[in-house]
Amino acid sequence: MTDLEQFGYRQELNRALGTRDLVVYGMIFMVPIAPFGVFGFVWHDSGGMVPLAYLVGLVGMFFTAMSYATMSREFPVAGSVYSYARHGLNELAGFFSGWLILLDYILVPALLYLISAAAMAPLLPAVPAWVWVGGFVVFNAVVNLIGMQLSARVNRYMLVMELATLALFVGFGLLALYGTRVGGGLTLRPVYDPARFSLSTVTGATSIAVLSFLGFDGISTLAEESRGGERAVGRATLLALLLIGALFMLQTWIASDLARGLRFSSPATAFYEVAARAGGPWLRLVTILASVIASGVANAMAAQAAVSRILFAMARDGRLPRVLAKVHARYRTPYVSTILVAAISLLVGLAFGERIDDLGRIVNFGALSGFVLLHLSVINHCFRRGRSGDWLRHLIFPLAGLAVISYVLYEMDAAAKELGACWIAVGVMYWLVMTRVLRRSPALEV
C-alpha cells in the first residue's frame, strides 16, 4: 500500500520534484528579495528596526516550520495545513484551517502583482496597473497548467537572478556605508534602538514582515509531487526557511542603515530609493526590475500552484465543489483550480489597487490563524493521541510557535482582524450549509 492509499487517495499528480526542487520552490515562494517591496511599510511601523522585525518573524516561523516538518511525515498528502488539521484534530478544524489558509494563498498572488505594478509605476507611469496585473496572471496560469516540472525549471533561473541582484545590493550597500557615499558603517540601531523600541511596535511591524516568510509552508502542498520520501518535505521546509531568514536580516540591516536621514516619497518604493543611495540610478533600476520579476512571476507562480493544490485537496474530500479536483489528462495538474485562482487573483488585484498594505495584513491574518491550528494539531495528534513522549518537538516547539503567532495576531491592525473575522463568518455559513442543508457527513475514517 502506498503512502496515499492508506489515507484513501490515489496517486494522480506527477511525482517529479526532488528535495533540491522543493528547497528552490520554497525560496522562490518566499522570494530572497521580498523585503524590497515591503521595506517602507515595515520601516514605518518598526521605527526603523526592520531586521529586528524580521528576526521576530523568523523565530515564530521556525517553530511553525518544525510543526510542518512533523505533520508532513505523519501525513504525506497534498493540502498543507488543511490536511494536517483534518487528520490531527478533526473534520471541523481541518475545514477551518483550510478556509483560513485560503485567505492567505488566494490573496497572495494578487498582492504580489500589485507590488510589482507599484515598482514599475516610476519607470512606465503611462501603463496602468491593471495591464501589469493581467499580464502576470495569464503568464503564470499557463505555466502552472503545463505542470510543476516546467515551473521547477523556471524557478531555478529565477532564484539565480534574485540572488545575483541581492549580492549586488549587499556589495554596493556595504561599500557606501564604509566609504564616502554614506559613511558610518553598520550600526546596532536597526536591530535595537532603545529610544524607539517597544514590544507592541516590533510585533506590529512583524505582522507585515512575516508576509515575506509565507511560502515555506507552501512546500507541503507539493507532498504528492515529491519523489524524495516522507522526510523530504520537512527537510526542505526547514532549510529554505533558515536560508531565507538569514538573507532577509542581512539585506534589511544594510538598507536600514543606508536609509538614515532619507524621506521616502512612498512606502512602496522606499527600498529602491535606498538602492539609489547605495549605488546610483542604475542599481535602483536593477532592484526594481528584479523585484518585479521575482514577485510578479516567480513568487506569484509558486503561490498560484500552492493554492490550486489546496483547492484540489479540499474538493477531493468533498469540502469544496468537486469540479475543483479535476486533473488534466495530459499535464496531470489540477487545471480547474488553477484557472479559478487566476480569475480571483485578477479580481482582487483590481479591487485593492491602492491598498497594498491593507491587503498584506489580511493575507497574514489568514496564514497566521491557520498556523495556530497547525500547532494544535501536532500537540493533539503526536503528543496526546500518539503518546510520543517527545516533549521538545511535539509539545514545547508547538507551544512556543503558538505563543509567538498568537501575540502577533493580537497586535495586528484592527481592520485586518475585522476583515479576517468576516472571512471566518462566511466559512461558518458555508460549513452550516454543507452539513445541515446538503447533509454531508463530517466523519473522518482513516
N, C-alpha and C positions, 0 to 999 in steps of 0.2 A: 504494500500500500504506500502510495506517495504521500508527501507532506500535505498536499492539498486534499487528497481523498479522505484522510482521517477527519477533515473538517466538513466533508460533504460536498467538495467542489471538484471540478475537472480542470486540468491544465489547459487553458485556452490561449493565454498570452505567450509570446515568444521569449524563451529564456536565452537572452543574448548578451547580458551585461555581466562583466567580471567585477571584482572588488575595486579595481582602479577606475572603471567606468562609474561606479557608484560614488566614489570619492569625488571624482571630477564633477559628476552631476550635482552633488551636494554643494561643492564650492561654487559652481556656476549658479545654482539656485540662490545661494546666499550673496553671491557677487563679491569678489575680493575688493572691488572699489565701490561697494554700496554706500559708504559714508559720503561719497561725492555728492549724491543727490539730497541727502537729509542733514548734512553737516550744519547748515544755517539754522535749522529748526532746533537741533539738539544744542547747539551753541547758545541760542537764546534761552532755552528752558533750563540749562545747566549752569548758567552764569560763567560760561567759558570752560567748564570742566568736562569736556567732551569725552576724553579717554576714560575718565572715571565712570561715566555713564555706561560706556561700552564694557568696562570691567565688571560692573554690577550685573549687566545683562549676560555676560559670559558665564558668571558664576551660576545664575539661575538656569541658563540653558545647559550647562554641564550636567547638573543633576537631572534635568529633563532628558538629555541625551542618554544618560545611564538607564533611565526608565525605558526609553525607546529600545535600547540595546537588549534589555531583559525581555521585553514583550515580543520583540521581533524573533527571538529564539524560541519563545513559548508558542507563538502563533505566526508562522512564516507565510502569511497571506496578505493580499493587497487590501487596502482600506485604511492603513495607518491607525490613528488613534480610535477611529470608529470600530475597527475590528478588535483592537485590544480591549477597549472598554466593554464591548459587547460580550466577549468571552471572559474577561477578567472580572466584570461586575455583573451586569445583566442586560437584557434587551433594551430597557428604558435608558440606561446610562449609555449604551452603545449608540442608540439613535441620537441622543442629545450631544454626545461628543462629536459624532459625525456632523450634526447640524451646526455646532459651534465652529468646528474646523473649516466647514464650508464657507462661513463668513470670512475667514482668512483667505482661503485658496481662491474662492470665486472673485474676490475683490482685488487680490494681489496683482494679477495681470493688468487690470485697468490702472491701478496705482503706478505701476512701472511704466506704462505707456504715457501717463501724464507727466511723470518725472522726466522722461525722455523728451517729450514735447516742450516742456519748460526749458530744458537745456538747449534745445535747438532754436528757441524764440529769438535770442540775441543774434544768432547767425543768419537766420532767414525769417525775419519778422513778418514778411508778407504771406508766409504759408500758415494757414490756420491750424490749430492744434488737432482738430478732428481729422485732418488729412494724415498726419503722422499716426494717430491712434488707429485709423482704419487700415493703413498700410501694414503696420506691425501685426495687427490681428490676423489679417489674411495670410501673411507670410508664415507666422508661427503655427497657424491652424493647418496649413498644408504640410509643413514638415512633420508635425505630430501625427497627422493622419497616415503619412507614409510609414512611420514606425520609429521605435526607440534606437535602432541601430544607426539610422541617419542622424537622429538627434545627438547620439553619443559622439559621432564624428564631428559634428558642428560644435559641440560643447568643448572638445579638446582644443580646437583652433581658437575659440572664444577665450578660453582660460589663459592661453599663452598671450593673447593680445592684452587681456586685463592685467596680467602680472607684469608685462613689459611696461605698460603705462604707469602702473604703481611704482615700479622701480625708477622710472624717470622722475616722478614727483618726489619720491623719497630722496633720491640723489640730489636733485636741484634744490629741494627744500632744505636739506642739511647744509648745502653749500651757501645758501642765502642766510641761514641762521648763524653760521660760523664765519661768514665773510662780511663784505661791506654792504651788501644789498639790504639786509635787515639787522644782523648782528644780535648779540646777546646769547646765542645758543639755546639749547633746550633748557627749560626750567621745570620746576615741580608744580607750578600753579595750575596747569591743565589737569593734573592728577589730584591735587588738593590745594584749594585756595581758602584758607581759614576765614577770610573776610566775606566770602560768599557761600561757604558750604552750609548746607542743611540737608538732613536726610530726605525730607519731602522734595526739595529741589532736585536732588540727584535721581531719586526714584521717578519723579515726574518726567525728567528728561529720558530716563531709561525706557519709559513706556513708548517713546519714539525710537530710541536707539535700537531696541530689541527687534524692531522691524527688520534690521539688517541681518539678524541671525535666523529669521524664519526661512527655512529651506532645508536645514539639516534633517528636519522631521520628514521632509518630502522623500528622502531616500527610502523610507519604509513603505511608501506607496508602490515601489518597484520590486517588492519581495517576490512576486510571481514572475518577474522577468530577470531575476538574478540567477546566475549559474555558479555562484561561489559558496553555496552551502548556507545553512541556517545562521551561522555566525557572521557571514559576510556583511549583512545589513548593519548589525551592531557595530562592527569594527569600522566600517566606512562612516557611520554616523558620528562616532566619537572623533575619528581622525580629521574629518572635514571640519567639524566644529572648532577643534583646537587650533588648526592651521588658520582658519579664517579669523578667529578671535585675536590671535597674535597680530595678524595683518591689520585688522581694524584699529587696534590700540596704537600701533606704530604710526599709521598714517594720520590718525586724528590728533595724536600728540604733536607731531610736527606741524600740522595745519593749525592747531590751536595757538602755538607759539608764533607762527607766521602771521596770525590774524590780529596780533596785538596792535591796537590803535586804529584798526580798519573800521569803516562804517559801510556795512553791506547795503547794496541797492535793493536786494531781495534775498530772503532766506533760501529760496530755491536755487539761486545762483551764487551763494556765498563761497562755496568751495572753489569755484572757477576764478573768483576774484583773488582768492588766496594763491591759487596756482599761478596767476599772472604776476603776483608779487614775488613768487619764488623763481620763476624762470622767464617771465615776459609773456607777450601775447601768444606766441607760438605754443607754449605749454598750456595756456588757457584753452586754446583750440583743441589740442590733443586730448586734454582731460574731458572736454565737452563731448567730442566725438566718441571717445572710449566709453563714457557713461551712457550715451545714447544707445550704442550697440550692445553694451552689456545689459542694460536694463530693458530696453525695448525689444531686443532679440533673444539673447541668451537666457537671462533670468526669467523673462515672461514665457519663453518657450518651455522651460522647465516647470514653471508654475502651472501652465495650461495642461501639461502632461500629468502632473500630480493630481489636480482636481478632477480631471476626467477619470482617473483610476479610482478615486473615492466615490464619485458618482456611479461608476461601474460596479464597485463592491456593494454599495447600498442598494442599487437597483437589482443586483443579482440576488440579494437577500429579501427582496420584496419591500424594502423600506422607501423606495422611490419608484416611479414608473419603470416597468421592466424594459421598455424600449431603450432606456439608457444603458442597459447591459449588453446591447447588441455589439458583436465583434465583426470587423470587416473580414470577409472571406479570404482576401488576398494578403492584406497587410497585417492582419491579426492585431488590430488596435481597436479600442472602444470608440468607434467613429461618431456615433450619435452623441455621446457625452462630449467628445472633443468639439463638435460643431456647436453644441449648446453653450459650452464655456466661451467659445469665441464670440457668440452673439451677446452674451451677458457682459463680457469684457467691453465690447463696443458701446453698449448702452450705458454702463456705469461710467466709462471714460468720458462720455459726452455729458453726463449728469453732474459729475464732480470736477469739471474743467478748472474751476477757480478755487477748489477746496482740497488741495493736496494733503495738507497736514491733518484735516479732519478725517479724510479717507484713510490715512495711515493709522490713526488712533483706532478707528473702527476695525481695521484689519487685525491689529494687535489684540483687541478685546476678544475676538473670536479665537485666535490662536492660543492665547494665554488661558482662557476659560477651558478650552479643550485639554490643555496640558494639566489642569487641575484634576480632571477625571482620569487622565493617564496615570498620574502618581497614585491616585486612589486604587486604580486597577492593579498596579504592582503590589501594593500592600495587601489587598484583598486576595488576589489570586495566588501569589507566591508565598507571602508570609503567613496569612491567616488560613486560607483554604489549603494551600500546599504544604504548610508547616515546614518551610525550607530551613528555618533556623539561621538564615543569612541576614543577620541584623544590619549589616552595613549596606548591602546593595538593595535589599528588599524592604527595609524599614527606615533607616537613618537617611539615606540618599533621597528617597521619595518624599519624606517629611521635610527635609531641607529645601528641596525644589518647590514643594507645596508652599512653604513659608515665604520664600522669595517672590514667587509668582503672585501669591495672594496679596502681598503688600504692594507690589507694582500695580495690580488691578485696583486696589483701594485708592492709590494716589493718582489714578488715571483721570483724564479730563472728564468732567461730568457729562458733557454732550456725548462722548463716546460710550459711556456706561448707559446712558438713556437709549441710544440707538441699539446698543447691544441687547438691552432688555426687551426692546421691541422685536428684535430678531428671535429671541427666546420665546416671546409670546406667540409669534407666528408658528414657531416649531411646536409649541404646545397644542395649538389649534390643529395643525396638520396631524399630529400624533393622535389626538382625540378622534378626528375624522377617520383616520386609518384603522384605529382599533375599535371604535364604537359604532361607526357608520358602516365601514366596509367589512368589519368583523374579521380582521386579520389577526391571527393569534401571535402574541409577542413571545411565545415559548421558544426556548433555545434548546436544541438537542445536539450534543457534540459526541 
